[in-house]
Amino acid sequence: MVHKTGKRPGAVKRISAIGLAALMSVGAMEASLANSADFVRGLWPQAEAKGVSRQAFEASFAGYAMIPKVLELSRKQPEFTKTVGQYIAGAVTDARATKGRAMRSEWNQTLTGSAQRWGVQPEIVLAIWGMETNFGGFMGGENTIYALATLTEGGYRPDYFRNELLTALRIVSDGHVTPGNMVGSWAGAMGHTQFMPSSFMSYAVDYNGDGRKDIWNSVQDALGSTANYLHEFNWRPGETWGYEVHLPNGFDYAKARQMERASIGQWAQLGITRSNGKPFPRASDTARLYMPAGASGPTFLLLPNFDVIKRYNNSDSYALAVGHLADRIIGGGEFISGWPANDYALNANQKVELQALLNRRGFNVGTPDGAIGPKTRAAVIAFQQQAGLPADGFVSGRLLDRLKN
């Protein structure tokens, strides 16, 4: 940018200050480049020990400089939180389900073949693809080597990201992708279904048989790799992820908490039925009860495959979205029970406030710290019982509002 001075008083001083700042900025940049060069030189012995060729190493770091945006994202804390219902509403849309059905038709041969080989239903693989990159619509815009190097050099979980960086270099060295085409998220997740380099090395497959495992440009390789990943974490072929269920009036929440995981038959003895009125396929299946909105919203019995989905992203909300999107892709509808209106997720300060209010009412949670542990949940349950509310122990914005009144 060129700054015109005109004839205003003090302009020379301002330009001098700008010039000094520019010189300082150039000096900082030169220092940063020097540090990055030292970092890259220091990395080579480890890369060589990992089996990375010198040619691949040099090509991968050509033009490397730390990416400020990546460091900023690594330090950024989310300002807003979502309820599970809000998350599902944003992740599982009519448009995404419709696109999933179109992708199912387009890639039917690959999906059918991978299902036969690994036992994972096509709709589950499609749902993960849709959740991760909107079916390849956006796979991340960062050079994976540069992003991982920035995180490592910048000291953000350096041991973890150094290992991912060295693994990414090995992927390039093995010829699966060129450095320029290895793109992904700021945290190093890559390709159509967002594999970290270590997951790529363990689970990626060359589905199309061209000699490369190319999850960036080959949809066949990406979908096959995702099916293989789930298979390796013990996906149960022919079984679903879970069922939306209905709880009877007067449901024994205390008994349910004691059970944790139990057979479908045991849950049925507590009066739990499927929301759509259909019978459970197998009474012997093991399940856990999941109430993402407490007693006021949809409730689920989750099967072992739900936890396999969580190996992809260790979040109940994510796994529920994948399962729901998969069902929508094969023609299922919205959840039968609606999400509670006017509810909201609590931030850290609001959790502290909730604990303080419970203490004030005589339900001891100890020193308010924002951590919702067993003691806080016990206090919540005691308050709910006293107030004549379902004693589900669920912490929410609506509960906070009730405590304020």
C-alpha positions, 0 to 999 in steps of 0.5 A: 500500500502506498501512503500519500503524504500531501502537505499535512503537518507531521506527515514526515514523522508519521511516514518515518514511524511507518518506515520504522515499523516496516523495517521492524516487520521485515526484520521479524520476517527475516528472523522467522524465515531463519528460524524456519530454516533451522527447524527444517534442517533439524527435521531432516534426520528424523525424516530420513529415519522415517524413510523419507527421500531427500528429494521428497523432503526438499520438494515438500518444504520448498517455499515453506514459511509458517502460516500465521492463520494456522497458529491463530486457529490453534489458539482460538477458543469457540465463543459460542456453543450449540445444543445437540439439536442445533448441531444436528439442524446445521449438519443434517439438512434436506440439501445434504441428504438429497446430495447424499442420495445423488452421490449414492447413485453416482458411486454405487459400484464403489459403495457396493463393492466396499460394502461387500469387502468391509461390511460397512453400509454405503449410507454410513460411508456417505454420511461421513463423507457428507459430514467431513467435506460435504461430499468433497465440496470443501476439503480444506485449503491448507498445504498439509506439510506447511500446516503441520510444520507450522503447528510443530514449529509453533509449539502447539502439541509439538510431539503429536504434530511432529509425528503427523508431519513426519508421516505426511512426508513419508506419504509424499515420499511413497508417491501417493500424492505430490506436496502441492496436492496434499491439502487439508484442514489447518490441523492436517486432516486430509482429503475427501474424508479427512484422514490424519496422516497417521490414519492414512498410513494405517487404514488408507487403501488403493481401491482403484488399483492404480498403485497409489492411495489417493484420498484427495483425487480418487473418490474410490480410494477415499470411500474405500479407505473410510469403509476399511477404517470403520471395519478395522474398528470392529464395525458390525455388518448388517447392524445399525447405529441405534434407535430413537426410542420412547420412554414411558410415563414415570420412567425410572431414570435412577435405574437407567443410570445404574444400568449404563449398558444393557441388552435391548431386552433389559431396556425394554423391561423398563418400558422403552419402545421404538418411537416408530412403533416397530419391534427391536430386531434383536433383544440381545444387542447391547445398548446404552441410553442417550438423552442429548436434550434430557427428558424433553427431547429425542432419546436413543438406544445406541448400539456398538456401531455408534461407538465405531463412528466415534472412532472417527470423531470422538463426539456423541453429537458427531456420531448422532449426526452421521447416523441420522444423515445415513438414515436420511440418505436411505429415505428416513425422516426427521426424528419423531420427537422434537428438540426442546424450544428455547433451550441453549448450551451453557458456556463456562461462566454459565456453568459456574453460575448454575453451580453457584445457584445450586449451592445457594438453594442448598444443593451442595456442589462444592466450589463452583468451577464450571466442571459438570461432574458427578457431584453437580449432577447429583445436585441437579437431580436432587433439585429436579426431584424437589421441583417436581421435574423429570430427574434426568440430571441434564444440565441446560440453559432451561435448567439455569433459567429455572434456577434463576426464578 
